[in-house]
Amino acid sequence: MIRDITLGQYYPGNSWVHRLDARIKIIWTFVYIVSLFLIKDFWGYIAVLVTLALIIGVSRVPLKFILKGLKPIFLIIVFTFTINMFMTKGTPLFTLGFLTITREGLYNAVFMGIRLVFLIIGSSLLTLVTKPINLTDGIEKLLSPWQRAGLPAHELAMMMTIALRFIPTLLEETDKIMKAQMARGADFESGNIMNRAKSLIPLLVPLFISAFRIAQDLAMAMEARCYRGGSHRTRMNGMKLKKKDGVACFLMLAYLALIVLQRGVW
């Protein structure tokens, strides 16, 4: 289950999507997330599904690897589906005791479940096709106009990138701790949900200690290399927009126009 989390991982490749400027991919992801909240019917999600399928096909990231990231949030999807199905008032379809499933509730439940699945897949795709260093530079470039207002663009970009980058590292550390405790007789798989949740509590202390150790090692390594961020930081490879980035911007505007038109027409 822990190894199934794909958020923060990078899938090496040389596809057209991999070679796009990181700023374009970040803006694309932002537009994609906004579009999910603009859609009001299933026709819009069909357009999103086609667009997402084309991007995944061009990126050459295996679909099985992407869908694997949905396993850890399966319970969240089921919980969201259940809450929307039973808590929405409307035309009753089925009654079980004090619980009533309505037509509107079932519609909202399916709608929210699809939205959550698309949101996770789209967000994971950004880190799968973008190197961490490029992601940091892209976020910093996009936030740099706000530096005049006192926004620490570099610090924010570095903080967000490190957080994403160390998700797989912490997951790997958690897996090691679980295996070590299972070798000593710990049981994480039997019992109901509450018992499983309680059995995970002993993992927190060693995990926090490991996280602080990793953070300290990273800080010492950056200090030993005289790392200094901000406007005086130099880069080996500068970020320049190319023709393929312009094509990606045009496709992004066409996608956004399609979503807005769909919302207005249907």
Helices and strands as residue ranges (DSSP letters): G 2-4, H 22-38, H 42-59, H 63-67, G 68-73, H 74-87, E 92-96, E 99-102, H 103-128, H 132-143, G 144-149, H 153-183, H 193-199, H 201-224, H 243-265
